[in-house]
Amino acid sequence: MSASVALDRRDRGGPAQPLLHVDHLTKYFPIRGGLLNRTIATVQAVDDVSFSVRKGETLGIVGESGCGKSTTARLLMRLVEPDAGSIVFDGDQVGSPGGISVNEMRRQMQMVFQDSYSSLNPRMTMAESIAYAPRMHGLAHKEAYDRAESLLAQVGLNPRQYARRYPHELSGGQRQRVNIARALALEPRLVILDEAVAALDKSVEAQVLNLLAELKEKFNLTYLFISHDLNVVEYMSDRVMVMYLGRVVETGPVEDIYRHPRHPYTRALFASKPTLDPDRRTTEMPLTGDPPNPINPPSGCRFRTRCAFAEAVCAEKAPALAAPLDGDFDEALPHLVACHLPEAQRATRGPHA
Amino acid sequence: MPDIGMTEPPVLEVEDLTVRFRRRGTDVAAVNGASFTLRAGETLTILGESGSGKSVSLKALMGLLPDYAETTGKVWLNGKEILGLPAAALAKLRGGALSMIFQEPMAALDPVYTIGEQIAETIIQHDHVDRRTAMRRALDLLEQVKIPSAARRLKNFPHEMSGGMRQRAMIALALACSPAVLLADEPTTALDVTVQIQILLLLRQLQQELGMAIVFVTHDVGAAAEISDRIAVMYGGRFVESGTAREIIRTPRHPYTEGLLASTVHGGMRGTKLRTIPGTPPNLARLPPGCAFAARCRYAVDACRDGDIPVAISATGAMARCVRAVETVPA
């Protein structure tokens, strides 16, 4: 489980206050068209998503393309303005009077993206890229560059060799190390890793995952780890949140979610994982078809069109994220599931059982 | 390495396939002597990371490399040599007895023609049937790859389909003239996990029905474990190890394979530090003599760094190109 949290001098809300608390976060993207450029449809990218991230833990967000995991990250960073919902960072409401400003929040919350190349300015050397944000936030030139060189060393790149290089002179893995160094340059407390290892070869991915674990310890970080790779999320996370078509379908401690998935979608997702064992190959398709289009998601439970258990009630109303219906609930480490049907939650106890 | 104890003649035989890209003073040794044989109904996976030469090997078989690529070696398809065929003969072959599917169906399919038109065109080109017959066969093919409401989908343009559906359409296109060998270049890499397993199962099933051989290229050990009969691991443009899927995944003998498997995250690794391969893959423009992996290998000895690396072949036909594997080859 999550490591014990050393007190941070910036810890305003105390150790028990979640570092990040998100309530009813919603974003619909309008699709405009026609003669008058009116809104003809909306993509319900993120729909009423609530969660919190505790100090020192890693929350994994997992789901397939279009599930809203990356939009969630962008909403948190305010790279995209939410339609509704509130974000509370260590007890301070973001962007409201009496809380903290978006800029102040960004100083404490940084992000690493999937594409290591497009994340870096091609005309800036590695040291310039890393020193840029500290300089913008008022650090003197010399100090900012000293910090950049020290960070390069911390992510395993010799500053004498790499500080003056440009992005195209580095490999993908090296560039992603630079992006991590840059994210750490403002000494953030929360780092959002949005598919940060997805584009890397496996041998490089393992190096970067080890680095992330090491940095987390060293800098007392909290991670939001977003990935489509179920194995990597299991490896990295303390708690996991599973998303489907813009909504959270299940959340809980990683062992619990992976051993006893309650939502039929979570079970199907895990059952789709290649087995890595030529003698125990997958023989049946856990799901058919692709995820439906988020422009016109199904009414009620969004998974119902692919769910083997679906009943009338599933089309009528959206299930709320709640304790499992068999009453198996641990208040300290809540496992929550958004499903109406006790038999669907019970079904087989997951692919590993 | 040609296999030992083969019963029926191979449908595809590749001997010492070598590809070099020579341009503007650089000389990139992309593939350095790949050899394998494939029987009907068999799936060989070429497993490797970016820049290992796996995709270039497929493109060389298909004759899709640019002019400045120098391809040598021998390739026999159903006993006929196909490397360096004139353009017209090659065009007849491609999409006929030998066809290929790609990672990005959106880039492989033509955006201005419907799926039905594209499949029918291939059938007309190769089998010289009339359009109606070709369209009817296109419909059968879409049904065969399990595209729902196939008749309607026939009239869809690629952009009107989802990613998984497009991948199925591309498979249908590749199967249009019943190929003897299907070359698959990372066909599941861009897909979501629930769709990926559908495509892998589909390929397995189609192979059983049609008896074609598949060369499946991937970087994903999981996909390889699901689909392969045999696996060849590629590094620095060479096969460093090959054997049955079970042999490669359970008892790898080459240190690179061992490292690749150890750094592939899977269930039950929580709380452990991942064992990684240090360093980065070799520059194919400046390959070192000896074993290309030696600089990253923790077992490396002096003999690894010069001259030819001996090939150790086990009693089951599994191959490892490693100085140390010769010491440990199972009887």
Boltz contact constraints between the chains, C-beta under 6 A:
constraints:
  - contact:
      token1: [A, 64]
      token2: [B, 192]
      max_distance: 6.0
  - contact:
      token1: [A, 65]
      token2: [B, 192]
      max_distance: 6.0
  - contact:
      token1: [A, 171]
      token2: [B, 280]
      max_distance: 6.0
  - contact:
      token1: [A, 201]
      token2: [B, 49]
      max_distance: 6.0
  - contact:
      token1: [A, 201]
      token2: [B, 50]
      max_distance: 6.0
  - contact:
      token1: [A, 202]
      token2: [B, 263]
      max_distance: 6.0
  - contact:
      token1: [A, 202]
      token2: [B, 264]
      max_distance: 6.0
  - contact:
      token1: [A, 203]
      token2: [B, 263]
      max_distance: 6.0
  - contact:
      token1: [A, 203]
      token2: [B, 277]
      max_distance: 6.0
  - contact:
      token1: [A, 206]
      token2: [B, 263]
      max_distance: 6.0
  - contact:
      token1: [A, 206]
      token2: [B, 274]
      max_distance: 6.0
  - contact:
      token1: [A, 206]
      token2: [B, 276]
      max_distance: 6.0
  - contact:
      token1: [A, 207]
      token2: [B, 276]
      max_distance: 6.0
  - contact:
      token1: [A, 209]
      token2: [B, 274]
      max_distance: 6.0
  - contact:
      token1: [A, 210]
      token2: [B, 274]
      max_distance: 6.0
  - contact:
      token1: [A, 231]
      token2: [B, 265]
      max_distance: 6.0
  - contact:
      token1: [A, 231]
      token2: [B, 266]
      max_distance: 6.0
  - contact:
      token1: [A, 232]
      token2: [B, 265]
      max_distance: 6.0
  - contact:
      token1: [A, 235]
      token2: [B, 265]
      max_distance: 6.0
  - contact:
      token1: [A, 235]
      token2: [B, 269]
      max_distance: 6.0
  - contact:
      token1: [A, 235]
      token2: [B, 270]
      max_distance: 6.0
  - contact:
      token1: [A, 272]
      token2: [B, 193]
      max_distance: 6.0
  - contact:
      token1: [A, 272]
      token2: [B, 194]
      max_distance: 6.0
  - contact:
      token1: [A, 272]
      token2: [B, 197]
      max_distance: 6.0
  - contact:
      token1: [A, 274]
      token2: [B, 222]
      max_distance: 6.0
  - contact:
      token1: [A, 274]
      token2: [B, 223]
      max_distance: 6.0
  - contact:
      token1: [A, 274]
      token2: [B, 225]
      max_distance: 6.0
  - contact:
      token1: [A, 274]
      token2: [B, 226]
      max_distance: 6.0
  - contact:
      token1: [A, 276]
      token2: [B, 222]
      max_distance: 6.0
  - contact:
      token1: [A, 276]
      token2: [B, 225]
      max_distance: 6.0
  - contact:
      token1: [A, 276]
      token2: [B, 266]
      max_distance: 6.0
  - contact:
      token1: [A, 278]
      token2: [B, 225]
      max_distance: 6.0
  - contact:
      token1: [A, 278]
      token2: [B, 245]
      max_distance: 6.0
  - contact:
      token1: [A, 278]
      token2: [B, 246]
      max_distance: 6.0
  - contact:
      token1: [A, 281]
      token2: [B, 226]
      max_distance: 6.0
  - contact:
      token1: [A, 282]
      token2: [B, 197]
      max_distance: 6.0
  - contact:
      token1: [A, 285]
      token2: [B, 198]
      max_distance: 6.0
  - contact:
      token1: [A, 285]
      token2: [B, 201]
      max_distance: 6.0
  - contact:
      token1: [A, 287]
      token2: [B, 194]
      max_distance: 6.0
  - contact:
      token1: [A, 290]
      token2: [B, 162]
      max_distance: 6.0
  - contact:
      token1: [A, 290]
      token2: [B, 164]
      max_distance: 6.0
  - contact:
      token1: [A, 290]
      token2: [B, 195]
      max_distance: 6.0
